Amino acid sequence: MKKILILLFTIALFSCEDSFLEMPDTSGTVDLDEIYSSTKNAESALAKCYRDALKHGWPTGWGVSHGTLGSISGERYRGYNWHGTYIISEVGLSVNGCDQSDAGADSFADNWACVRECYLVYENIDRVPDMDESMKNNYKGEALALIAYRYMGMFYRYGGLPLVTKSFEASDDLNIPRSSLQDTYDFILDLCDKALALVFDNQETKYTGRIQKGAVLAIKARLQLFAARPLFNSATPYLSDPETDRLVCFGNQDPNRWNDAVTSNEAVLTWANANGYRLLNTGGGQGRPNPNAAADYGTAVSFPGNEEVILAYKYDSSDQGNNYIAYYYNTSNYWTNNHYDTDNVGLLTNFLENYYYADGTTPDWPKVGDAQPRPASDWIDHVNKMEARFRVDYIVPGVESLANPGDNNWSLSGWGRKTGNTFNINAAAPDVFPGVGESGKGCGAPTKFYYNAGGRVWFEPPLFRMAEIYLNLAEAYNETGNSAKALENLNLVHNRAGLPSITETNKDRLRALIQREKAIEMEGENRRYYDAKHWKLSNIGDGIIGGQMREFQFLVDQSKTGGNQNLPDCLISYWDANTYVAYWNPKMYLEPIPQSEVNKGIIVQNPGY
């Protein structure tokens, strides 16, 4: 596999107090003649576009300096009190930002710097003397697709956006107001269609990791799914304000938007079937639980370049200083850097309850208010019955993970950190139930993205997987009233996970099952935060983004294990406990625009902020 090289040049942008877009530097910081004098230099410019565009939503690419989106969407604990995720959970999204963000949970300014550098490639690639016409067209298509990807992410974060159609010069009018949601949507669709006409159908092996037609189709498919969901696909905005109504909803509820989502996601499948991409399932056909679920799911989310991943963010660096993506996801003993910032991101009970037993039933977990704790044997029995995805996603007290069997650096004995909250019986009275002795470790530490990873520190965040496309189709078909097709697509993912087929046909109940499936399958992949908001889930403020967050507490006897509280002999009992209440306000359905931008008087703020 050829990794994309990164050229560390910068496109400097100077602040301009009375314009929306920042003033571009035209003083010589960027020598376009030199950059586009050869294919080699142009490749480096495009590689930087990839690096900056595709990190959207991942650590170093989502606004705040500490944490992941999972810590503000009920998947994981909120982190330490200096983390942006902790602050957002305490007081909500802020127009002034926190933890080095400019506002909310995104970097609004970074979006425009990224869009500009992609346009520079699009506009200047024809200068390259040693590149043939087809490759130049492909570069143009890639640049447009990266712009579409970034705009797609902004679309479901902010709603209507300023529409930028070129790289700007210092002499250009940079006062661009926000366009309507409909115009923004049409603009992104047009970018996708232009990119589709230019990019290669399927990049050659030496270009593995770059955008091809399937990735552009996937961008379009996700865009149209968000356009069809209730937050935007409505005659009534979530908060009404005449100045912003057209920016935050379409102004009508149109069922045909669901048909568009079906069409675009089916187009991804057609392309995938013709180009060697597939949902990994080595255990049999449709309708049968896959006996190889752990290996197939683990490979799909962890193995670089596997045939389930249509596009990944290929920033493969082991350097902690430049790869905070690995820092917040690799918690194994192979990682020798300081993990103090990242050991307080344990699995919340709120999210644990989504997972199934391997037989497809729902586990009976302890509840806050139970009369007594349960013995540790009950915990171990539960975990050993859990579905394969849970066992790959997390390492938990008392039970070895399936992510890296036989590897001591990923094992309970070699883990090197806690996997759950603990009371030490030697330091506390036996009657600690039902209290909270510790919070942050939850009931497990993340191992997803590192199935059979060994000493590999980095991972490649999957941006589009075949599993998502099937679940998108399940969602869209259900909303069009076609439960048979919805179940067909849902069960492809559900069966691959080793679970028996779902048969529910009631539209509302099936919708909830599809949402549950996507929550599990896409855990840690930056989906739940936006899915919950765009579906306006009734419990969004009651245990997802806001509301009471809960964590299991484990009573341990460290004297039995030499101090290693992860081992099964150390565990005595466990129970569920309330640990913190996260903030939710309906204004948070969309991200805020930085107040510093709104103060310029050109773009308006989203409602409620």
Buried (B, 14 or more C-beta within 10 A) or exposed (E): EEEBEBBEBEBBBEEBEEBBBBBBBEEEEBEEEEBBBBBEBBBBBBBBBBBBBBBBBBBBBBBBBBBBBBBBBBBBBBBBEEBBBBBBBBEBBBBEBBBEBBBBBBBBBBBBBBBBBBBBBBBBBEBBEEBEEEBBBBBBBBBBBBBBBBBBBBBBBBBBBBBBEEBBEEEBEBBBBBBBBBBBBEBBBEBBEBBBEBBBEBBEEEBBBBBBBBBBBBBBBBBBBBBBBBBBBBEEBBBEBEEBBBBBBBBEEBEEBBBBBBEBBBBBBEBBEEBEBBBBBEBEEEEBBBEBBBBBBBBBBBBBEBBBBBBBBBBBBBEBEBBBBBBBBBBBBBBEBEBEBBBBBBBBBBBBBBBBBBEBEEBEBBEEEEEEBBBBEBBBEBBEBBBBBBBBBBBBBBBBBBBBEEBEBBBBEBBBBBBBBBBBBEEEEEEBBBEBBBBBBBBBBBBBBBBBBEEBBBBBBBBBBBBBBBBBBBBBBBBBEBBEBBBBBBBBBBBBBBBBBBEBEEEEEBBEBBBBBBBBBBBBBBBBBBBBBBBBBEEBBBBBBBBEBBBBBBBBBBEBBEEBBBBBEBBBBBBBBBBBEBBBBEBBBBBBBBBBBBEEEBBBBBBBB
